Amino acid sequence: MGPAIAAPPPRIVESHGEAMARVDTETREALEAIARDEFPGVPAVCSTAWSRQVPEAIRATAGAIGADLIVMATHGHSGISHVLMGSVAEEVVRTSGRPVLVVRALPPKGS
């Protein structure tokens, strides 16, 4: 009888941490491509953050990278949908010690 060898089963699914790191990298690269293609020659730092407190994460990230300006897109909700959903951009404008440029998001392609 030969020796018994135990090995872990092959991994088929990436771990949660690996998935989050991959999504983070892909998102940052997509943002960098948009900034580079749409605004050539304009220096931009693209960053991602994971948080349930989005305005706080935006302010913290802006501080960490020394941002001169925060640029945000808004979906332009108004009326009751704005009241019910709140506004991340509005809170960042009100609470950030940095200038914030808010632009209306472009409609999805093909619409």
Gaussian input, Z-matrix of N, CA and C with variables (Angstrom, degrees):
# hf/3-21g

backbone

0 1
 N
 C     1     B1
 C     2     B2     1     A1
 N     3     B3     2     A2     1     D1
 C     4     B4     3     A3     2     D2
 C     5     B5     4     A4     3     D3
 N     6     B6     5     A5     4     D4
 C     7     B7     6     A6     5     D5
 C     8     B8     7     A7     6     D6
 N     9     B9     8     A8     7     D7
 C    10    B10     9     A9     8     D8
 C    11    B11    10    A10     9     D9
 N    12    B12    11    A11    10    D10
 C    13    B13    12    A12    11    D11
 C    14    B14    13    A13    12    D12
 N    15    B15    14    A14    13    D13
 C    16    B16    15    A15    14    D14
 C    17    B17    16    A16    15    D15
 N    18    B18    17    A17    16    D16
 C    19    B19    18    A18    17    D17
 C    20    B20    19    A19    18    D18
 N    21    B21    20    A20    19    D19
 C    22    B22    21    A21    20    D20
 C    23    B23    22    A22    21    D21
 N    24    B24    23    A23    22    D22
 C    25    B25    24    A24    23    D23
 C    26    B26    25    A25    24    D24
 N    27    B27    26    A26    25    D25
 C    28    B28    27    A27    26    D26
 C    29    B29    28    A28    27    D27
 N    30    B30    29    A29    28    D28
 C    31    B31    30    A30    29    D29
 C    32    B32    31    A31    30    D30
 N    33    B33    32    A32    31    D31
 C    34    B34    33    A33    32    D32
 C    35    B35    34    A34    33    D33
 N    36    B36    35    A35    34    D34
 C    37    B37    36    A36    35    D35
 C    38    B38    37    A37    36    D36
 N    39    B39    38    A38    37    D37
 C    40    B40    39    A39    38    D38
 C    41    B41    40    A40    39    D39
 N    42    B42    41    A41    40    D40
 C    43    B43    42    A42    41    D41
 C    44    B44    43    A43    42    D42
 N    45    B45    44    A44    43    D43
 C    46    B46    45    A45    44    D44
 C    47    B47    46    A46    45    D45
 N    48    B48    47    A47    46    D46
 C    49    B49    48    A48    47    D47
 C    50    B50    49    A49    48    D48
 N    51    B51    50    A50    49    D49
 C    52    B52    51    A51    50    D50
 C    53    B53    52    A52    51    D51
 N    54    B54    53    A53    52    D52
 C    55    B55    54    A54    53    D53
 C    56    B56    55    A55    54    D54
 N    57    B57    56    A56    55    D55
 C    58    B58    57    A57    56    D56
 C    59    B59    58    A58    57    D57
 N    60    B60    59    A59    58    D58
 C    61    B61    60    A60    59    D59
 C    62    B62    61    A61    60    D60
 N    63    B63    62    A62    61    D61
 C    64    B64    63    A63    62    D62
 C    65    B65    64    A64    63    D63
 N    66    B66    65    A65    64    D64
 C    67    B67    66    A66    65    D65
 C    68    B68    67    A67    66    D66
 N    69    B69    68    A68    67    D67
 C    70    B70    69    A69    68    D68
 C    71    B71    70    A70    69    D69
 N    72    B72    71    A71    70    D70
 C    73    B73    72    A72    71    D71
 C    74    B74    73    A73    72    D72
 N    75    B75    74    A74    73    D73
 C    76    B76    75    A75    74    D74
 C    77    B77    76    A76    75    D75
 N    78    B78    77    A77    76    D76
 C    79    B79    78    A78    77    D77
 C    80    B80    79    A79    78    D78
 N    81    B81    80    A80    79    D79
 C    82    B82    81    A81    80    D80
 C    83    B83    82    A82    81    D81
 N    84    B84    83    A83    82    D82
 C    85    B85    84    A84    83    D83
 C    86    B86    85    A85    84    D84
 N    87    B87    86    A86    85    D85
 C    88    B88    87    A87    86    D86
 C    89    B89    88    A88    87    D87
 N    90    B90    89    A89    88    D88
 C    91    B91    90    A90    89    D89
 C    92    B92    91    A91    90    D90
 N    93    B93    92    A92    91    D91
 C    94    B94    93    A93    92    D92
 C    95    B95    94    A94    93    D93
 N    96    B96    95    A95    94    D94
 C    97    B97    96    A96    95    D95
 C    98    B98    97    A97    96    D96
 N    99    B99    98    A98    97    D97
 C   100   B100    99    A99    98    D98
 C   101   B101   100   A100    99    D99
 N   102   B102   101   A101   100   D100
 C   103   B103   102   A102   101   D101
 C   104   B104   103   A103   102   D102
 N   105   B105   104   A104   103   D103
 C   106   B106   105   A105   104   D104
 C   107   B107   106   A106   105   D105
 N   108   B108   107   A107   106   D106
 C   109   B109   108   A108   107   D107
 C   110   B110   109   A109   108   D108
 N   111   B111   110   A110   109   D109
 C   112   B112   111   A111   110   D110
 C   113   B113   112   A112   111   D111
 N   114   B114   113   A113   112   D112
 C   115   B115   114   A114   113   D113
 C   116   B116   115   A115   114   D114
 N   117   B117   116   A116   115   D115
 C   118   B118   117   A117   116   D116
 C   119   B119   118   A118   117   D117
 N   120   B120   119   A119   118   D118
 C   121   B121   120   A120   119   D119
 C   122   B122   121   A121   120   D120
 N   123   B123   122   A122   121   D121
 C   124   B124   123   A123   122   D122
 C   125   B125   124   A124   123   D123
 N   126   B126   125   A125   124   D124
 C   127   B127   126   A126   125   D125
 C   128   B128   127   A127   126   D126
 N   129   B129   128   A128   127   D127
 C   130   B130   129   A129   128   D128
 C   131   B131   130   A130   129   D129
 N   132   B132   131   A131   130   D130
 C   133   B133   132   A132   131   D131
 C   134   B134   133   A133   132   D132
 N   135   B135   134   A134   133   D133
 C   136   B136   135   A135   134   D134
 C   137   B137   136   A136   135   D135
 N   138   B138   137   A137   136   D136
 C   139   B139   138   A138   137   D137
 C   140   B140   139   A139   138   D138
 N   141   B141   140   A140   139   D139
 C   142   B142   141   A141   140   D140
 C   143   B143   142   A142   141   D141
 N   144   B144   143   A143   142   D142
 C   145   B145   144   A144   143   D143
 C   146   B146   145   A145   144   D144
 N   147   B147   146   A146   145   D145
 C   148   B148   147   A147   146   D146
 C   149   B149   148   A148   147   D147
 N   150   B150   149   A149   148   D148
 C   151   B151   150   A150   149   D149
 C   152   B152   151   A151   150   D150
 N   153   B153   152   A152   151   D151
 C   154   B154   153   A153   152   D152
 C   155   B155   154   A154   153   D153
 N   156   B156   155   A155   154   D154
 C   157   B157   156   A156   155   D155
 C   158   B158   157   A157   156   D156
 N   159   B159   158   A158   157   D157
 C   160   B160   159   A159   158   D158
 C   161   B161   160   A160   159   D159
 N   162   B162   161   A161   160   D160
 C   163   B163   162   A162   161   D161
 C   164   B164   163   A163   162   D162
 N   165   B165   164   A164   163   D163
 C   166   B166   165   A165   164   D164
 C   167   B167   166   A166   165   D165
 N   168   B168   167   A167   166   D166
 C   169   B169   168   A168   167   D167
 C   170   B170   169   A169   168   D168
 N   171   B171   170   A170   169   D169
 C   172   B172   171   A171   170   D170
 C   173   B173   172   A172   171   D171
 N   174   B174   173   A173   172   D172
 C   175   B175   174   A174   173   D173
 C   176   B176   175   A175   174   D174
 N   177   B177   176   A176   175   D175
 C   178   B178   177   A177   176   D176
 C   179   B179   178   A178   177   D177
 N   180   B180   179   A179   178   D178
 C   181   B181   180   A180   179   D179
 C   182   B182   181   A181   180   D180
 N   183   B183   182   A182   181   D181
 C   184   B184   183   A183   182   D182
 C   185   B185   184   A184   183   D183
 N   186   B186   185   A185   184   D184
 C   187   B187   186   A186   185   D185
 C   188   B188   187   A187   186   D186
 N   189   B189   188   A188   187   D187
 C   190   B190   189   A189   188   D188
 C   191   B191   190   A190   189   D189
 N   192   B192   191   A191   190   D190
 C   193   B193   192   A192   191   D191
 C   194   B194   193   A193   192   D192
 N   195   B195   194   A194   193   D193
 C   196   B196   195   A195   194   D194
 C   197   B197   196   A196   195   D195
 N   198   B198   197   A197   196   D196
 C   199   B199   198   A198   197   D197
 C   200   B200   199   A199   198   D198
 N   201   B201   200   A200   199   D199
 C   202   B202   201   A201   200   D200
 C   203   B203   202   A202   201   D201
 N   204   B204   203   A203   202   D202
 C   205   B205   204   A204   203   D203
 C   206   B206   205   A205   204   D204
 N   207   B207   206   A206   205   D205
 C   208   B208   207   A207   206   D206
 C   209   B209   208   A208   207   D207
 N   210   B210   209   A209   208   D208
 C   211   B211   210   A210   209   D209
 C   212   B212   211   A211   210   D210
 N   213   B213   212   A212   211   D211
 C   214   B214   213   A213   212   D212
 C   215   B215   214   A214   213   D213
 N   216   B216   215   A215   214   D214
 C   217   B217   216   A216   215   D215
 C   218   B218   217   A217   216   D216
 N   219   B219   218   A218   217   D217
 C   220   B220   219   A219   218   D218
 C   221   B221   220   A220   219   D219
 N   222   B222   221   A221   220   D220
 C   223   B223   222   A222   221   D221
 C   224   B224   223   A223   222   D222
 N   225   B225   224   A224   223   D223
 C   226   B226   225   A225   224   D224
 C   227   B227   226   A226   225   D225
 N   228   B228   227   A227   226   D226
 C   229   B229   228   A228   227   D227
 C   230   B230   229   A229   228   D228
 N   231   B231   230   A230   229   D229
 C   232   B232   231   A231   230   D230
 C   233   B233   232   A232   231   D231
 N   234   B234   233   A233   232   D232
 C   235   B235   234   A234   233   D233
 C   236   B236   235   A235   234   D234
 N   237   B237   236   A236   235   D235
 C   238   B238   237   A237   236   D236
 C   239   B239   238   A238   237   D237
 N   240   B240   239   A239   238   D238
 C   241   B241   240   A240   239   D239
 C   242   B242   241   A241   240   D240
 N   243   B243   242   A242   241   D241
 C   244   B244   243   A243   242   D242
 C   245   B245   244   A244   243   D243
 N   246   B246   245   A245   244   D244
 C   247   B247   246   A246   245   D245
 C   248   B248   247   A247   246   D246
 N   249   B249   248   A248   247   D247
 C   250   B250   249   A249   248   D248
 C   251   B251   250   A250   249   D249
 N   252   B252   251   A251   250   D250
 C   253   B253   252   A252   251   D251
 C   254   B254   253   A253   252   D252
 N   255   B255   254   A254   253   D253
 C   256   B256   255   A255   254   D254
 C   257   B257   256   A256   255   D255
 N   258   B258   257   A257   256   D256
 C   259   B259   258   A258   257   D257
 C   260   B260   259   A259   258   D258
 N   261   B261   260   A260   259   D259
 C   262   B262   261   A261   260   D260
 C   263   B263   262   A262   261   D261
 N   264   B264   263   A263   262   D262
 C   265   B265   264   A264   263   D263
 C   266   B266   265   A265   264   D264
 N   267   B267   266   A266   265   D265
 C   268   B268   267   A267   266   D266
 C   269   B269   268   A268   267   D267
 N   270   B270   269   A269   268   D268
 C   271   B271   270   A270   269   D269
 C   272   B272   271   A271   270   D270
 N   273   B273   272   A272   271   D271
 C   274   B274   273   A273   272   D272
 C   275   B275   274   A274   273   D273
 N   276   B276   275   A275   274   D274
 C   277   B277   276   A276   275   D275
 C   278   B278   277   A277   276   D276
 N   279   B279   278   A278   277   D277
 C   280   B280   279   A279   278   D278
 C   281   B281   280   A280   279   D279
 N   282   B282   281   A281   280   D280
 C   283   B283   282   A282   281   D281
 C   284   B284   283   A283   282   D282
 N   285   B285   284   A284   283   D283
 C   286   B286   285   A285   284   D284
 C   287   B287   286   A286   285   D285
 N   288   B288   287   A287   286   D286
 C   289   B289   288   A288   287   D287
 C   290   B290   289   A289   288   D288
 N   291   B291   290   A290   289   D289
 C   292   B292   291   A291   290   D290
 C   293   B293   292   A292   291   D291
 N   294   B294   293   A293   292   D292
 C   295   B295   294   A294   293   D293
 C   296   B296   295   A295   294   D294
 N   297   B297   296   A296   295   D295
 C   298   B298   297   A297   296   D296
 C   299   B299   298   A298   297   D297
 N   300   B300   299   A299   298   D298
 C   301   B301   300   A300   299   D299
 C   302   B302   301   A301   300   D300
 N   303   B303   302   A302   301   D301
 C   304   B304   303   A303   302   D302
 C   305   B305   304   A304   303   D303
 N   306   B306   305   A305   304   D304
 C   307   B307   306   A306   305   D305
 C   308   B308   307   A307   306   D306
 N   309   B309   308   A308   307   D307
 C   310   B310   309   A309   308   D308
 C   311   B311   310   A310   309   D309
 N   312   B312   311   A311   310   D310
 C   313   B313   312   A312   311   D311
 C   314   B314   313   A313   312   D312
 N   315   B315   314   A314   313   D313
 C   316   B316   315   A315   314   D314
 C   317   B317   316   A316   315   D315
 N   318   B318   317   A317   316   D316
 C   319   B319   318   A318   317   D317
 C   320   B320   319   A319   318   D318
 N   321   B321   320   A320   319   D319
 C   322   B322   321   A321   320   D320
 C   323   B323   322   A322   321   D321
 N   324   B324   323   A323   322   D322
 C   325   B325   324   A324   323   D323
 C   326   B326   325   A325   324   D324
 N   327   B327   326   A326   325   D325
 C   328   B328   327   A327   326   D326
 C   329   B329   328   A328   327   D327
 N   330   B330   329   A329   328   D328
 C   331   B331   330   A330   329   D329
 C   332   B332   331   A331   330   D330

   B1=1.4251
   B2=1.5201
   B3=1.3345
   B4=1.4584
   B5=1.5143
   B6=1.3435
   B7=1.4618
   B8=1.5349
   B9=1.3053
   B10=1.4661
   B11=1.5232
   B12=1.2954
   B13=1.4666
   B14=1.5240
   B15=1.3062
   B16=1.4666
   B17=1.5189
   B18=1.2908
   B19=1.4693
   B20=1.5195
   B21=1.3286
   B22=1.4650
   B23=1.5227
   B24=1.3197
   B25=1.4655
   B26=1.5243
   B27=1.3078
   B28=1.4711
   B29=1.5267
   B30=1.3313
   B31=1.4650
   B32=1.5117
   B33=1.2943
   B34=1.4583
   B35=1.5233
   B36=1.3092
   B37=1.4613
   B38=1.5234
   B39=1.3253
   B40=1.4567
   B41=1.5221
   B42=1.3117
   B43=1.4602
   B44=1.5275
   B45=1.3173
   B46=1.4677
   B47=1.5292
   B48=1.3347
   B49=1.4645
   B50=1.5173
   B51=1.3372
   B52=1.4675
   B53=1.5270
   B54=1.3242
   B55=1.4657
   B56=1.5255
   B57=1.3234
   B58=1.4712
   B59=1.5269
   B60=1.3322
   B61=1.4677
   B62=1.5257
   B63=1.3383
   B64=1.4641
   B65=1.5286
   B66=1.3291
   B67=1.4672
   B68=1.5262
   B69=1.3183
   B70=1.4621
   B71=1.5278
   B72=1.3265
   B73=1.4674
   B74=1.5255
   B75=1.3295
   B76=1.4661
   B77=1.5308
   B78=1.3216
   B79=1.4620
   B80=1.5185
   B81=1.3287
   B82=1.4704
   B83=1.5220
   B84=1.3409
   B85=1.4663
   B86=1.5280
   B87=1.3306
   B88=1.4680
   B89=1.5277
   B90=1.3351
   B91=1.4688
   B92=1.5232
   B93=1.3315
   B94=1.4639
   B95=1.5223
   B96=1.3360
   B97=1.4641
   B98=1.5284
   B99=1.3206
   B100=1.4711
   B101=1.5225
   B102=1.3252
   B103=1.4694
   B104=1.5264
   B105=1.3191
   B106=1.4650
   B107=1.5310
   B108=1.3510
   B109=1.4636
   B110=1.5301
   B111=1.3197
   B112=1.4616
   B113=1.5238
   B114=1.3318
   B115=1.4640
   B116=1.5218
   B117=1.3479
   B118=1.4644
   B119=1.5294
   B120=1.3035
   B121=1.4559
   B122=1.5164
   B123=1.3313
   B124=1.4653
   B125=1.5279
   B126=1.3311
   B127=1.4671
   B128=1.5303
   B129=1.3151
   B130=1.4644
   B131=1.5206
   B132=1.3092
   B133=1.4592
   B134=1.5184
   B135=1.3126
   B136=1.4597
   B137=1.5141
   B138=1.2991
   B139=1.4562
   B140=1.5137
   B141=1.3132
   B142=1.4587
   B143=1.5189
   B144=1.3118
   B145=1.4669
   B146=1.5196
   B147=1.3014
   B148=1.4622
   B149=1.5172
   B150=1.3298
   B151=1.4585
   B152=1.5198
   B153=1.3045
   B154=1.4672
   B155=1.5235
   B156=1.3145
   B157=1.4669
   B158=1.5301
   B159=1.3166
   B160=1.4629
   B161=1.5292
   B162=1.3252
   B163=1.4726
   B164=1.5334
   B165=1.3280
   B166=1.4644
   B167=1.5292
   B168=1.3301
   B169=1.4650
   B170=1.5290
   B171=1.3260
   B172=1.4690
   B173=1.5248
   B174=1.3338
   B175=1.4711
   B176=1.5275
   B177=1.3220
   B178=1.4672
   B179=1.5247
   B180=1.3241
   B181=1.4638
   B182=1.5193
   B183=1.3232
   B184=1.4674
   B185=1.5204
   B186=1.3255
   B187=1.4608
   B188=1.5160
   B189=1.3306
   B190=1.4684
   B191=1.5250
   B192=1.3361
   B193=1.4698
   B194=1.5268
   B195=1.3307
   B196=1.4633
   B197=1.5151
   B198=1.3295
   B199=1.4670
   B200=1.5255
   B201=1.3260
   B202=1.4614
   B203=1.5262
   B204=1.3349
   B205=1.4558
   B206=1.5215
   B207=1.3192
   B208=1.4618
   B209=1.5189
   B210=1.3261
   B211=1.4614
   B212=1.5214
   B213=1.3252
   B214=1.4609
   B215=1.5190
   B216=1.3224
   B217=1.4619
   B218=1.5173
   B219=1.3258
   B220=1.4577
   B221=1.5189
   B222=1.3126
   B223=1.4604
   B224=1.5178
   B225=1.3200
   B226=1.4564
   B227=1.5123
   B228=1.3306
   B229=1.4655
   B230=1.5241
   B231=1.3125
   B232=1.4614
   B233=1.5210
   B234=1.3070
   B235=1.4561
   B236=1.5136
   B237=1.3315
   B238=1.4592
   B239=1.5266
   B240=1.3447
   B241=1.4706
   B242=1.5212
   B243=1.3343
   B244=1.4665
   B245=1.5261
   B246=1.3238
   B247=1.4654
   B248=1.5209
   B249=1.3318
   B250=1.4620
   B251=1.5237
   B252=1.3120
   B253=1.4569
   B254=1.5217
   B255=1.3235
   B256=1.4545
   B257=1.5193
   B258=1.2970
   B259=1.4533
   B260=1.5172
   B261=1.3143
   B262=1.4621
   B263=1.5196
   B264=1.3390
   B265=1.4640
   B266=1.5250
   B267=1.3248
   B268=1.4660
   B269=1.5255
   B270=1.3326
   B271=1.4619
   B272=1.5221
   B273=1.3356
   B274=1.4656
   B275=1.5263
   B276=1.3354
   B277=1.4687
   B278=1.5285
   B279=1.3295
   B280=1.4654
   B281=1.5261
   B282=1.3361
   B283=1.4638
   B284=1.5229
   B285=1.3099
   B286=1.4602
   B287=1.5241
   B288=1.2911
   B289=1.4577
   B290=1.5166
   B291=1.3267
   B292=1.4682
   B293=1.5240
   B294=1.3257
   B295=1.4651
   B296=1.5319
   B297=1.3279
   B298=1.4628
   B299=1.5238
   B300=1.3187
   B301=1.4579
   B302=1.5218
   B303=1.3364
   B304=1.4597
   B305=1.5189
   B306=1.3248
   B307=1.4634
   B308=1.5234
   B309=1.3168
   B310=1.4627
   B311=1.5248
   B312=1.3223
   B313=1.4629
   B314=1.5234
   B315=1.3196
   B316=1.4574
   B317=1.5197
   B318=1.3276
   B319=1.4683
   B320=1.5276
   B321=1.3245
   B322=1.4648
   B323=1.5213
   B324=1.3254
   B325=1.4671
   B326=1.5219
   B327=1.3249
   B328=1.4528
   B329=1.5181
   B330=1.3363
   B331=1.4744
   B332=1.5139
   A1=108.64
   A2=116.81
   A3=122.13
   A4=111.85
   A5=116.45
   A6=120.65
   A7=110.54
   A8=116.30
   A9=121.57
   A10=108.47
   A11=116.61
   A12=121.64
   A13=107.67
   A14=115.74
   A15=120.50
   A16=109.02
   A17=115.64
   A18=120.78
   A19=107.93
   A20=116.62
   A21=117.88
   A22=109.85
   A23=116.94
   A24=118.59
   A25=110.10
   A26=116.70
   A27=118.53
   A28=109.98
   A29=115.33
   A30=119.86
   A31=109.74
   A32=114.82
   A33=120.13
   A34=110.42
   A35=116.04
   A36=121.82
   A37=108.99
   A38=116.35
   A39=119.01
   A40=110.32
   A41=115.64
   A42=120.56
   A43=109.98
   A44=115.49
   A45=120.48
   A46=110.30
   A47=116.18
   A48=120.21
   A49=112.17
   A50=116.08
   A51=119.82
   A52=110.81
   A53=116.25
   A54=119.78
   A55=110.76
   A56=117.09
   A57=120.79
   A58=110.78
   A59=117.18
   A60=120.69
   A61=110.44
   A62=116.78
   A63=120.76
   A64=110.33
   A65=116.82
   A66=120.62
   A67=110.21
   A68=116.79
   A69=121.24
   A70=110.57
   A71=116.54
   A72=121.25
   A73=110.88
   A74=116.96
   A75=120.33
   A76=111.47
   A77=116.62
   A78=120.72
   A79=110.99
   A80=116.45
   A81=120.15
   A82=110.29
   A83=117.31
   A84=120.40
   A85=111.28
   A86=117.70
   A87=120.78
   A88=110.59
   A89=117.01
   A90=120.69
   A91=111.11
   A92=116.59
   A93=120.33
   A94=110.96
   A95=117.53
   A96=121.03
   A97=110.59
   A98=117.00
   A99=120.28
   A100=110.09
   A101=116.64
   A102=120.32
   A103=110.81
   A104=116.56
   A105=121.28
   A106=111.10
   A107=116.87
   A108=120.74
   A109=112.83
   A110=116.71
   A111=120.65
   A112=113.15
   A113=116.36
   A114=120.63
   A115=110.47
   A116=117.28
   A117=119.55
   A118=111.24
   A119=115.35
   A120=121.02
   A121=114.71
   A122=117.42
   A123=120.61
   A124=107.81
   A125=117.06
   A126=118.05
   A127=110.58
   A128=115.79
   A129=120.50
   A130=109.34
   A131=115.93
   A132=121.90
   A133=106.15
   A134=116.47
   A135=121.15
   A136=108.23
   A137=115.61
   A138=120.60
   A139=109.42
   A140=115.79
   A141=121.13
   A142=108.88
   A143=115.96
   A144=121.18
   A145=108.08
   A146=115.78
   A147=121.43
   A148=108.38
   A149=116.14
   A150=119.47
   A151=110.09
   A152=116.15
   A153=120.56
   A154=110.13
   A155=117.26
   A156=123.21
   A157=107.75
   A158=116.42
   A159=122.14
   A160=113.07
   A161=120.66
   A162=118.78
   A163=112.34
   A164=116.09
   A165=120.31
   A166=110.75
   A167=117.27
   A168=121.09
   A169=110.84
   A170=116.92
   A171=120.33
   A172=110.05
   A173=116.89
   A174=119.90
   A175=111.15
   A176=117.48
   A177=121.06
   A178=111.16
   A179=116.65
   A180=120.07
   A181=110.46
   A182=117.62
   A183=121.00
   A184=110.48
   A185=116.83
   A186=120.51
   A187=112.09
   A188=116.29
   A189=120.59
   A190=112.39
   A191=116.78
   A192=119.04
   A193=112.04
   A194=116.90
   A195=120.13
   A196=112.90
   A197=116.74
   A198=120.98
   A199=111.42
   A200=115.90
   A201=121.93
   A202=110.82
   A203=115.73
   A204=121.82
   A205=108.53
   A206=116.70
   A207=122.09
   A208=106.65
   A209=117.34
   A210=122.18
   A211=107.37
   A212=115.59
   A213=120.96
   A214=110.13
   A215=115.29
   A216=120.53
   A217=108.08
   A218=115.93
   A219=120.78
   A220=108.70
   A221=115.12
   A222=120.20
   A223=111.39
   A224=117.48
   A225=121.25
   A226=114.46
   A227=117.63
   A228=119.45
   A229=109.25
   A230=115.92
   A231=119.90
   A232=108.71
   A233=115.49
   A234=120.29
   A235=112.41
   A236=115.39
   A237=120.73
   A238=112.07
   A239=118.35
   A240=118.96
   A241=110.55
   A242=116.86
   A243=119.91
   A244=110.24
   A245=116.79
   A246=121.00
   A247=110.24
   A248=117.14
   A249=120.80
   A250=112.34
   A251=116.99
   A252=120.65
   A253=112.25
   A254=118.05
   A255=119.72
   A256=109.99
   A257=116.36
   A258=119.98
   A259=109.52
   A260=114.75
   A261=119.89
   A262=109.50
   A263=116.36
   A264=119.50
   A265=111.03
   A266=116.59
   A267=119.75
   A268=110.96
   A269=117.14
   A270=119.29
   A271=111.60
   A272=117.36
   A273=119.85
   A274=110.00
   A275=117.19
   A276=120.47
   A277=110.32
   A278=117.32
   A279=121.33
   A280=113.21
   A281=117.93
   A282=119.55
   A283=114.84
   A284=117.71
   A285=119.68
   A286=110.06
   A287=116.48
   A288=120.82
   A289=111.89
   A290=116.10
   A291=121.61
   A292=109.51
   A293=117.33
   A294=119.32
   A295=110.13
   A296=115.92
   A297=121.86
   A298=107.90
   A299=116.76
   A300=122.77
   A301=106.98
   A302=116.18
   A303=121.33
   A304=108.03
   A305=116.21
   A306=122.03
   A307=108.71
   A308=115.64
   A309=119.26
   A310=108.84
   A311=115.83
   A312=120.97
   A313=109.60
   A314=115.84
   A315=120.44
   A316=109.29
   A317=117.46
   A318=118.65
   A319=109.45
   A320=117.38
   A321=119.75
   A322=110.70
   A323=116.23
   A324=120.25
   A325=109.66
   A326=115.55
   A327=120.73
   A328=114.16
   A329=116.96
   A330=117.52
   A331=110.87
   D1=134.47
   D2=-177.55
   D3=-84.88
   D4=173.82
   D5=-179.56
   D6=-69.85
   D7=149.20
   D8=175.93
   D9=-90.09
   D10=133.07
   D11=-179.67
   D12=-122.48
   D13=124.77
   D14=177.97
   D15=-106.17
   D16=133.97
   D17=177.93
   D18=-137.63
   D19=146.86
   D20=178.01
   D21=-66.34
   D22=150.90
   D23=178.09
   D24=-65.53
   D25=153.39
   D26=178.85
   D27=-64.01
   D28=144.29
   D29=178.35
   D30=-80.96
   D31=131.53
   D32=178.92
   D33=-106.92
   D34=-34.43
   D35=-176.47
   D36=-114.58
   D37=137.37
   D38=177.86
   D39=-71.01
   D40=154.07
   D41=179.16
   D42=-70.40
   D43=164.94
   D44=177.67
   D45=-57.93
   D46=-44.97
   D47=179.82
   D48=-61.76
   D49=-40.78
   D50=178.30
   D51=-66.00
   D52=-41.12
   D53=179.18
   D54=-63.70
   D55=-43.95
   D56=179.16
   D57=-63.37
   D58=-41.64
   D59=179.09
   D60=-64.15
   D61=-40.67
   D62=179.89
   D63=-65.26
   D64=-46.91
   D65=179.56
   D66=-62.40
   D67=-41.04
   D68=178.61
   D69=-59.88
   D70=-47.60
   D71=-179.88
   D72=-63.69
   D73=-46.57
   D74=-179.19
   D75=-62.59
   D76=-39.98
   D77=179.70
   D78=-66.26
   D79=-46.65
   D80=179.86
   D81=-61.74
   D82=-42.79
   D83=179.59
   D84=-63.93
   D85=-38.03
   D86=177.91
   D87=-65.78
   D88=-42.57
   D89=177.31
   D90=-62.57
   D91=-42.46
   D92=179.19
   D93=-63.35
   D94=-38.56
   D95=178.79
   D96=-65.34
   D97=-41.95
   D98=177.95
   D99=-62.49
   D100=-47.61
   D101=-179.79
   D102=-60.37
   D103=-43.77
   D104=-178.08
   D105=-66.94
   D106=-43.45
   D107=-175.92
   D108=-76.36
   D109=-39.23
   D110=-175.79
   D111=-84.98
   D112=-27.54
   D113=-175.79
   D114=-134.28
   D115=62.81
   D116=-177.36
   D117=-60.17
   D118=137.03
   D119=178.10
   D120=85.47
   D121=-8.77
   D122=178.95
   D123=-92.62
   D124=120.46
   D125=-179.79
   D126=-67.67
   D127=132.62
   D128=-179.99
   D129=-143.24
   D130=142.58
   D131=173.13
   D132=-113.30
   D133=119.77
   D134=179.23
   D135=-103.93
   D136=131.52
   D137=-175.49
   D138=-139.70
   D139=152.08
   D140=175.04
   D141=-123.02
   D142=153.47
   D143=177.75
   D144=-147.98
   D145=145.36
   D146=179.45
   D147=-109.83
   D148=119.02
   D149=-178.34
   D150=-163.94
   D151=149.83
   D152=171.79
   D153=-82.26
   D154=-17.35
   D155=179.22
   D156=-104.96
   D157=78.52
   D158=-170.73
   D159=-60.19
   D160=-49.99
   D161=179.89
   D162=-57.61
   D163=-41.52
   D164=178.59
   D165=-62.67
   D166=-41.56
   D167=179.47
   D168=-65.30
   D169=-38.67
   D170=178.77
   D171=-64.45
   D172=-46.63
   D173=179.03
   D174=-62.42
   D175=-42.99
   D176=-179.20
   D177=-64.72
   D178=-42.44
   D179=179.45
   D180=-65.72
   D181=-42.12
   D182=177.76
   D183=-59.46
   D184=-40.93
   D185=177.80
   D186=-67.18
   D187=-41.18
   D188=-177.56
   D189=-65.06
   D190=-34.48
   D191=-178.33
   D192=-97.33
   D193=-0.18
   D194=179.24
   D195=67.53
   D196=40.21
   D197=-177.04
   D198=-63.39
   D199=137.42
   D200=173.75
   D201=-84.09
   D202=-24.94
   D203=-174.78
   D204=-152.08
   D205=139.06
   D206=172.60
   D207=-104.01
   D208=125.83
   D209=177.64
   D210=-112.50
   D211=126.81
   D212=-177.67
   D213=-133.03
   D214=145.93
   D215=171.92
   D216=-98.94
   D217=148.52
   D218=177.30
   D219=-126.82
   D220=149.56
   D221=178.48
   D222=-82.60
   D223=-9.50
   D224=175.72
   D225=73.44
   D226=32.01
   D227=176.05
   D228=-64.00
   D229=145.27
   D230=176.55
   D231=-140.36
   D232=174.17
   D233=177.14
   D234=63.34
   D235=-140.99
   D236=-173.83
   D237=-66.31
   D238=-34.16
   D239=179.51
   D240=-64.61
   D241=-34.18
   D242=177.33
   D243=-68.11
   D244=-42.31
   D245=-179.85
   D246=-63.93
   D247=-44.21
   D248=-177.14
   D249=-72.69
   D250=-38.92
   D251=-175.10
   D252=-90.53
   D253=-21.11
   D254=-175.36
   D255=75.84
   D256=-178.48
   D257=-179.79
   D258=-142.02
   D259=111.86
   D260=177.61
   D261=-61.93
   D262=-46.59
   D263=-178.74
   D264=-59.95
   D265=-42.48
   D266=-179.47
   D267=-61.60
   D268=-43.63
   D269=-179.89
   D270=-66.07
   D271=-39.56
   D272=178.45
   D273=-63.75
   D274=-42.81
   D275=178.04
   D276=-59.69
   D277=-44.39
   D278=-177.11
   D279=-70.72
   D280=-31.79
   D281=-169.52
   D282=-111.90
   D283=-8.42
   D284=-178.88
   D285=-83.30
   D286=141.19
   D287=174.50
   D288=-86.92
   D289=7.72
   D290=-178.76
   D291=-115.02
   D292=156.93
   D293=174.45
   D294=-63.08
   D295=141.84
   D296=179.59
   D297=-127.00
   D298=126.55
   D299=175.39
   D300=-105.45
   D301=118.89
   D302=-179.29
   D303=-109.14
   D304=126.63
   D305=179.71
   D306=-123.61
   D307=151.06
   D308=177.75
   D309=-74.38
   D310=134.89
   D311=179.04
   D312=-64.42
   D313=144.68
   D314=176.09
   D315=-70.91
   D316=147.85
   D317=176.11
   D318=-67.27
   D319=154.52
   D320=178.31
   D321=-57.79
   D322=146.77
   D323=179.35
   D324=-59.26
   D325=139.03
   D326=178.52
   D327=88.90
   D328=0.08
   D329=-179.83
   D330=-104.61

